Amino acid sequence: MYYVVLAVILFAIGGAAVLTRRNAIIALLGVELMLNSCNLVLVTFSRMWGNIEGQVFAFFVMVVAAAEVVVGLAIVVAIFRTNRSASLDGANQLKH
Amino acid sequence: MSSAVEAVPASGAASIVWLCVAIPLLSAGFLLVAGKATNSWGHWLSIAASTASFVVAFAAFIQMVGLPSDQRVMDAVVYRWIPAGDFSIDLAVRLDPLSMTFLLLVTFVGTLIHIYSVGYMKHDPERRRFFAYLNFFVASMLLLVLGNSYLVLFVGWEGVGLASYLLISFWNHIPENATAGKKAFIMNRVGDMGMLIAMMIMFSAFGTVTFSGVNEGIATASSGTATAIGIFLLLAACGKSAQFPLQAWLGDAMAGPTPVSALIHAATMVTAGVYLMVRSGAIYAVSSSAQLLVAIIGAITLVFGAIVGSAKDDMKKVLAASTMSQIGYMMLAAGLGPVGAAFAIFHLVTHGFFKANMFLGAGSVMHAMNDEVDMRGFGGLRKYMPITWATFLCGYLAIIGFPFLSGFYSKDKIIEAAFTGEGWQPWVFGGLAMLVAGLTAFYMSRLFFMIFHGKERFATTGPNAHHPHEAPASMYVPQIVLAIGSLGLGFALNQIGFVSWLEPAIGGVEHGEPVLPVPVITGLTLVLIAAGVLLAWRMYVAQDVPLAAPVGSGLTRAARRDLYQDDFNEAVFMKPGMGLAASVAVVDHYGVDGAVEGVGKGSVGLGGLVGRLQNGYARSYAGYMALGVVVALIVALASRI
């Protein structure tokens, strides 16, 4: 149960980081934190119910997270090159 | 009532009688399409078309005269118009003595009026268009009288309405003329509603609108159905024939060129209502209350027109009021049923001649007097325009019922018929009809004396000088022909038995016994007529006619304003109608438009709001997602509990 509480706290911290921090790198860190909190929940539930499906899903999530960070960091680097800043608010060109 | 004869298929000339409609219609279409290219000869084409119609009609007439009277009702299907399963409506013509009479009257008088118009409209740049409309008018009227069902009749009925609108407002650059045309059209539409409703009732009750079908069905129909059909048909006739309470357009219709007035008053438009009443005789035979209503409407209009005619100073408006009154006689006769129906048509034919004659005469006077119509500015025109004077005299004597002229035969019979019946009716109808004969004599004499006799009241020198002169031959020849008709037609028709000629179409005439002996009626009528003429003589020849109209009594003033009919219509129908329209407009503006535009504006506003959410900031999108997830979770949890 404590694991779940910890995971919720981690998720909230990660969410807050994504929503409030302007730096894209920190935002990506927040995303990682949220994914990890999910992993923690998956592993916890896997232990609670005594099967390993949750752990398998946790591996999948790690793979997706790794892929996501690769793409995300590439985008951040590209944005930084054009904007000379990694600020998320400066990169609202999608609107136009 | 001995019933009318069954129809037989048409043959010979009768089977091509539809050409009477087609030729002028084609000519009208051609003249309108070909445009200015035909300016120089278009009117001759128009006259040729009208004459061709007359020739076809005359050929059919010769054929009909040769047939025994029980074969004189002929039907010919020209075109299967609306085929729908077992049911079909045909564009079919019916030729019988009644439609034959109208056919000859319309084509003959119509052609004369065409010829007259060549001279009258000589200087009008739009003469070709005028002739196209005249052709269209004649074609519509012929379709109206030739149709063998109420629906075909209705097509002609509407065509006549359109043609009258086009012609009354022919000089549409003058606002009053345009308004007059519109007024005629709208008042006619009110009547047309009656016609439509009557047809719908017929259709739902009998499943057909052909004359034969309706006449067959009406015999077994309930009296309520018959009365309803009768009353709605009467409404239609009131609109077309300018009968009370839809008569107000007729006076204003004088705005059109004078030949149009002659055509409307003599041969087409206003006679259509009488035709409808007589044609629907079988319906009125079943419903005595509807029939009585026709007679009452006729009697009211009869008096109304005569009173208005006695007060007007505008020469054409006097003639218009006189038409109203004379058509009132015909409606009264039609409303008397078999006793009078044939005489209604008799009077219609003679009236067609003498009224056309007088209108053309009035046109000649206008031609001579720079389009002046106020009789107070005339006087003594006899020596300047002897031919017009002589022809007008014939028409005038005919209309007042001078013994042995046209009007005498037809009107006297109507007065006799009006004295036939039971209870109060003969006394009221007969009394009014007889009284109005005196009034007719008065106002027509007033018109005649003020124009042609007494002192000359116009200037022959100075800036407003008039130089009256006789009209060209194209104008006076038709007048002479019509004058001859005014003199002798009544006698001739009486001799050849016009009433029995109509018998196959409208049934036999009942010979009722008038409540007074016939010689007494005739004598009294003649005395009244003489009194009317004498009174007019004393007032307008023995005394000088003042140039400005005297104030006059209350009745005179009321009559000058058409007995306040316009004011009445305006107050009772127009103002509430406009109020209703205004309130509907308000509801439309704020209610309907408000709702529609409100939805539109709401969508735009909502779109703006939602659009503002699309700000391009990745973090706000993440925020929406988080918010969405929270909401979704709350909903999921809430639905669990």
Interface residues (C-beta under 8 A of the other chain):
Chain A: G15 V18 L19 T20 R22 A27 L88 D89 A91 N92 Q93 L94 K95 H96
Chain B: Q614 N615 G616 Y617 A618 R619 A622 G623 A626
